[in-house]
Amino acid sequence: MSITLLTADLTRLAVDAIVNAANRQLLGGGGVDGAIHRAAGPQLLEACRALPETAPGVRCATGEARITPGFELPAAHVIHTVGPVWRGGSHDEPELLAACYRNTLQLASEHGLRSIAFPAISCGAYGYPPELAAEVACASLRRALAAKPVPAMDVRLCFLDDAMAQLWQRIFNAA
């Protein structure tokens, strides 16, 4: 598995899957979620609505992942994962965020995907401090690599601005 950090528009990447930092309903929203839904077209919302609810109004619990086609995106698939809302760090936020990366990679592996691009999960409206999120992402991805090497899996961490990319690069270099 190779890990690359880049500044780019996630919705323009030609990879097997992009990761959607979604809400539990999987019905679109703001930030990355809204951008992915707009770029994928209305079929994405239809596909999300077709996913079964695991609880009333919940199609994907925090830390879990679901997969749909990418429709009008250059990516063949969208893997939706729900990151934790930051509440100070003492409500299992690091474990839930790590589960997002682990479960997303597991789902990608189960579907034979070879390339995947992640946003900074939970760092937008969910308020997760970017430096702490980068530490969790780095540890989670490296654990996944050590535990079960995925041959030729190309993992990209994608950021809209250089400052966030540089912050995460600094964390990854230090680990």
Contacts in CASP RR format, 6 or more apart in sequence:
PFRMAT RR
TARGET T0000
AUTHOR 0000-0000-0000
METHOD contacts of the structure
MODEL  1
MSITLLTADLTRLAVDAIVNAANRQLLGGGGVDGAIHRAAGPQLLEACRA
LPETAPGVRCATGEARITPGFELPAAHVIHTVGPVWRGGSHDEPELLAAC
YRNTLQLASEHGLRSIAFPAISCGAYGYPPELAAEVACASLRRALAAKPV
PAMDVRLCFLDDAMAQLWQRIFNAA
1 141 0 8 1.000
1 144 0 8 1.000
1 145 0 8 1.000
1 149 0 8 1.000
1 150 0 8 1.000
1 153 0 8 1.000
1 154 0 8 1.000
1 155 0 8 1.000
2 153 0 8 1.000
2 154 0 8 1.000
2 155 0 8 1.000
3 141 0 8 1.000
3 155 0 8 1.000
3 156 0 8 1.000
3 157 0 8 1.000
3 172 0 8 1.000
4 154 0 8 1.000
4 155 0 8 1.000
4 156 0 8 1.000
4 157 0 8 1.000
5 156 0 8 1.000
5 157 0 8 1.000
5 159 0 8 1.000
5 165 0 8 1.000
5 168 0 8 1.000
5 169 0 8 1.000
5 172 0 8 1.000
6 156 0 8 1.000
6 157 0 8 1.000
6 158 0 8 1.000
6 159 0 8 1.000
6 165 0 8 1.000
7 158 0 8 1.000
7 159 0 8 1.000
7 160 0 8 1.000
7 161 0 8 1.000
7 162 0 8 1.000
7 165 0 8 1.000
8 158 0 8 1.000
8 159 0 8 1.000
9 35 0 8 1.000
9 158 0 8 1.000
9 160 0 8 1.000
10 18 0 8 1.000
10 32 0 8 1.000
10 35 0 8 1.000
10 36 0 8 1.000
10 117 0 8 1.000
10 119 0 8 1.000
10 158 0 8 1.000
11 18 0 8 1.000
11 35 0 8 1.000
11 36 0 8 1.000
11 38 0 8 1.000
11 39 0 8 1.000
11 40 0 8 1.000
11 73 0 8 1.000
11 74 0 8 1.000
12 39 0 8 1.000
12 74 0 8 1.000
13 74 0 8 1.000
13 75 0 8 1.000
13 117 0 8 1.000
13 156 0 8 1.000
13 158 0 8 1.000
14 74 0 8 1.000
14 75 0 8 1.000
15 74 0 8 1.000
15 75 0 8 1.000
15 115 0 8 1.000
15 116 0 8 1.000
15 117 0 8 1.000
15 154 0 8 1.000
15 156 0 8 1.000
16 75 0 8 1.000
16 76 0 8 1.000
16 77 0 8 1.000
16 108 0 8 1.000
16 112 0 8 1.000
16 113 0 8 1.000
16 114 0 8 1.000
16 115 0 8 1.000
16 116 0 8 1.000
17 67 0 8 1.000
17 75 0 8 1.000
17 76 0 8 1.000
17 77 0 8 1.000
17 78 0 8 1.000
17 79 0 8 1.000
17 108 0 8 1.000
17 111 0 8 1.000
17 113 0 8 1.000
17 115 0 8 1.000
17 116 0 8 1.000
17 117 0 8 1.000
18 36 0 8 1.000
18 70 0 8 1.000
18 73 0 8 1.000
18 75 0 8 1.000
18 77 0 8 1.000
18 78 0 8 1.000
18 79 0 8 1.000
18 116 0 8 1.000
18 117 0 8 1.000
18 158 0 8 1.000
19 78 0 8 1.000
19 79 0 8 1.000
19 80 0 8 1.000
19 81 0 8 1.000
19 104 0 8 1.000
19 116 0 8 1.000
19 117 0 8 1.000
19 118 0 8 1.000
19 119 0 8 1.000
19 121 0 8 1.000
20 32 0 8 1.000
20 33 0 8 1.000
20 36 0 8 1.000
20 78 0 8 1.000
20 79 0 8 1.000
20 80 0 8 1.000
20 81 0 8 1.000
20 119 0 8 1.000
21 31 0 8 1.000
21 32 0 8 1.000
21 33 0 8 1.000
21 81 0 8 1.000
21 82 0 8 1.000
21 83 0 8 1.000
21 119 0 8 1.000
21 120 0 8 1.000
21 121 0 8 1.000
21 122 0 8 1.000
21 124 0 8 1.000
21 126 0 8 1.000
22 28 0 8 1.000
22 33 0 8 1.000
22 60 0 8 1.000
22 80 0 8 1.000
22 81 0 8 1.000
22 82 0 8 1.000
23 29 0 8 1.000
23 33 0 8 1.000
23 82 0 8 1.000
24 57 0 8 1.000
24 58 0 8 1.000
24 59 0 8 1.000
24 60 0 8 1.000
24 61 0 8 1.000
24 62 0 8 1.000
24 82 0 8 1.000
25 57 0 8 1.000
25 58 0 8 1.000
25 59 0 8 1.000
26 48 0 8 1.000
26 49 0 8 1.000
26 51 0 8 1.000
26 59 0 8 1.000
26 60 0 8 1.000
26 66 0 8 1.000
26 80 0 8 1.000
27 45 0 8 1.000
27 48 0 8 1.000
27 49 0 8 1.000
28 34 0 8 1.000
28 37 0 8 1.000
28 45 0 8 1.000
28 48 0 8 1.000
29 37 0 8 1.000
30 125 0 8 1.000
31 124 0 8 1.000
31 125 0 8 1.000
32 119 0 8 1.000
36 44 0 8 1.000
36 73 0 8 1.000
36 78 0 8 1.000
37 44 0 8 1.000
37 45 0 8 1.000
39 72 0 8 1.000
39 73 0 8 1.000
40 70 0 8 1.000
40 71 0 8 1.000
40 72 0 8 1.000
40 73 0 8 1.000
40 78 0 8 1.000
41 71 0 8 1.000
41 72 0 8 1.000
43 69 0 8 1.000
43 71 0 8 1.000
43 72 0 8 1.000
44 68 0 8 1.000
44 69 0 8 1.000
44 70 0 8 1.000
44 71 0 8 1.000
44 78 0 8 1.000
47 68 0 8 1.000
47 69 0 8 1.000
47 71 0 8 1.000
48 59 0 8 1.000
48 66 0 8 1.000
48 68 0 8 1.000
48 80 0 8 1.000
51 59 0 8 1.000
51 60 0 8 1.000
51 66 0 8 1.000
51 68 0 8 1.000
52 59 0 8 1.000
53 59 0 8 1.000
54 60 0 8 1.000
54 61 0 8 1.000
55 61 0 8 1.000
59 66 0 8 1.000
60 66 0 8 1.000
60 80 0 8 1.000
60 81 0 8 1.000
60 82 0 8 1.000
61 82 0 8 1.000
62 82 0 8 1.000
62 83 0 8 1.000
62 84 0 8 1.000
62 96 0 8 1.000
62 99 0 8 1.000
63 81 0 8 1.000
63 82 0 8 1.000
63 83 0 8 1.000
63 84 0 8 1.000
63 96 0 8 1.000
63 97 0 8 1.000
63 99 0 8 1.000
63 100 0 8 1.000
63 103 0 8 1.000
64 81 0 8 1.000
64 82 0 8 1.000
64 99 0 8 1.000
64 103 0 8 1.000
65 79 0 8 1.000
65 80 0 8 1.000
65 81 0 8 1.000
65 100 0 8 1.000
65 103 0 8 1.000
65 104 0 8 1.000
65 106 0 8 1.000
65 107 0 8 1.000
66 79 0 8 1.000
66 80 0 8 1.000
66 81 0 8 1.000
66 107 0 8 1.000
67 77 0 8 1.000
67 78 0 8 1.000
67 79 0 8 1.000
67 80 0 8 1.000
67 107 0 8 1.000
67 111 0 8 1.000
68 77 0 8 1.000
68 78 0 8 1.000
68 80 0 8 1.000
69 76 0 8 1.000
69 77 0 8 1.000
69 78 0 8 1.000
70 76 0 8 1.000
70 77 0 8 1.000
70 78 0 8 1.000
75 117 0 8 1.000
76 113 0 8 1.000
77 111 0 8 1.000
77 113 0 8 1.000
79 104 0 8 1.000
79 107 0 8 1.000
79 108 0 8 1.000
79 116 0 8 1.000
81 100 0 8 1.000
81 103 0 8 1.000
81 104 0 8 1.000
81 121 0 8 1.000
82 100 0 8 1.000
83 96 0 8 1.000
83 97 0 8 1.000
83 100 0 8 1.000
83 121 0 8 1.000
83 122 0 8 1.000
83 126 0 8 1.000
83 128 0 8 1.000
84 91 0 8 1.000
84 92 0 8 1.000
84 93 0 8 1.000
84 96 0 8 1.000
84 97 0 8 1.000
84 122 0 8 1.000
84 126 0 8 1.000
84 128 0 8 1.000
85 93 0 8 1.000
85 122 0 8 1.000
85 126 0 8 1.000
85 127 0 8 1.000
86 93 0 8 1.000
86 122 0 8 1.000
86 126 0 8 1.000
86 127 0 8 1.000
86 128 0 8 1.000
86 129 0 8 1.000
87 93 0 8 1.000
93 122 0 8 1.000
93 128 0 8 1.000
94 132 0 8 1.000
94 136 0 8 1.000
97 121 0 8 1.000
97 122 0 8 1.000
97 128 0 8 1.000
97 133 0 8 1.000
97 136 0 8 1.000
97 137 0 8 1.000
97 140 0 8 1.000
98 136 0 8 1.000
98 139 0 8 1.000
98 140 0 8 1.000
100 121 0 8 1.000
100 122 0 8 1.000
101 118 0 8 1.000
101 121 0 8 1.000
101 136 0 8 1.000
101 137 0 8 1.000
101 140 0 8 1.000
101 141 0 8 1.000
101 144 0 8 1.000
102 140 0 8 1.000
102 143 0 8 1.000
102 144 0 8 1.000
104 116 0 8 1.000
104 118 0 8 1.000
105 116 0 8 1.000
105 141 0 8 1.000
105 144 0 8 1.000
105 150 0 8 1.000
105 153 0 8 1.000
105 155 0 8 1.000
108 116 0 8 1.000
108 153 0 8 1.000
109 148 0 8 1.000
109 150 0 8 1.000
109 153 0 8 1.000
113 153 0 8 1.000
114 152 0 8 1.000
114 153 0 8 1.000
114 154 0 8 1.000
115 153 0 8 1.000
115 154 0 8 1.000
115 155 0 8 1.000
115 156 0 8 1.000
116 153 0 8 1.000
116 154 0 8 1.000
116 155 0 8 1.000
116 156 0 8 1.000
117 155 0 8 1.000
117 156 0 8 1.000
117 157 0 8 1.000
117 158 0 8 1.000
118 137 0 8 1.000
118 155 0 8 1.000
118 156 0 8 1.000
118 157 0 8 1.000
118 158 0 8 1.000
119 158 0 8 1.000
119 159 0 8 1.000
120 130 0 8 1.000
120 133 0 8 1.000
120 134 0 8 1.000
120 137 0 8 1.000
120 157 0 8 1.000
120 159 0 8 1.000
120 164 0 8 1.000
120 168 0 8 1.000
121 128 0 8 1.000
121 133 0 8 1.000
121 137 0 8 1.000
122 128 0 8 1.000
122 133 0 8 1.000
123 129 0 8 1.000
123 130 0 8 1.000
123 133 0 8 1.000
123 164 0 8 1.000
130 164 0 8 1.000
130 167 0 8 1.000
130 168 0 8 1.000
131 167 0 8 1.000
131 171 0 8 1.000
134 167 0 8 1.000
134 168 0 8 1.000
134 171 0 8 1.000
134 172 0 8 1.000
135 171 0 8 1.000
135 175 0 8 1.000
137 157 0 8 1.000
137 168 0 8 1.000
138 168 0 8 1.000
138 171 0 8 1.000
138 172 0 8 1.000
138 175 0 8 1.000
139 175 0 8 1.000
141 155 0 8 1.000
142 175 0 8 1.000
144 150 0 8 1.000
157 168 0 8 1.000
159 165 0 8 1.000
159 168 0 8 1.000
END
